[in-house]
């Protein structure tokens, strides 16, 4: 499952965010088996510190939070115990307690990288924190990655698509050659607003950062489930067909973000449909490393750091800005 040297044709890059202790223990192994059965490459991005998922309940006052919870059955997918971590229960240290599971993913041939140190702490705070806090969190995650894998990480992808300028600059300092921290702007049905969305570099004042951004270009399952789109309610019975309609034609590369807590558990049958469907559409199921290999020598656009909303997800996220 190591990255191919020169990927040909359209890629469907599979970026797997692993947010929780339960997702690491249960969902990751299921995904490794599914991907192996389909001969698919993928990149697993791990949360490496404590699981404080219960702290996310503080988002209850944010617009859109309750609608998302009711649509996506958060308790069913994440489990009641997980929602108590950091509140009534201490948060387990994922990197320490699941080191064997993390190394098993690498040993199965899949690319591994960093998602974050503490998922909820990062997602809820990084946008308003300064450089010192940001760098401490990122370097703690990088040190833990090295402790687990015995090597420096090659890639990273922000928790909740939340970042700040210091975090982007740290990518270059740390030597990350590619990352996936942002989203391509989407229409209400999940289609791209701008067909030119895709790999780019970020502009930091007068200079462009070296790290190549590979933004997510498709909606996630939790952004679609339970919504009415074009007069049709999106359910577990038709969501795969809806996503496959967005990629039909195999005319361009895509990045799809999935979650070990969703596609690796209760929504695994939907992911099986997607894997088979994308194969039928002519896509190569790729890792972030595969995608980077394809575009690294291209003249990529330089885009500003930008914030925006994505249909079906509450709050502001990092989105791909308009190229200079």
Beta strands, then each sheet from edge to edge (+ up, - down):
strand 1: 11-18
strand 2: 43-47
strand 3: 111-116
strand 4: 155-156
strand 5: 178-179
strand 6: 200-204
strand 7: 207-213
strand 8: 228-229
strand 9: 232-233
strand 10: 254-259
strand 11: 284-286
strand 12: 301-308
strand 13: 317-323
sheet 1: 3+ 2+ 1+ 10+
sheet 2: 3+ 2+ 1+ 11+
sheet 3: 4+ 5+ 7+ 6- 12- 13+
sheet 4: 8+ 9-
end
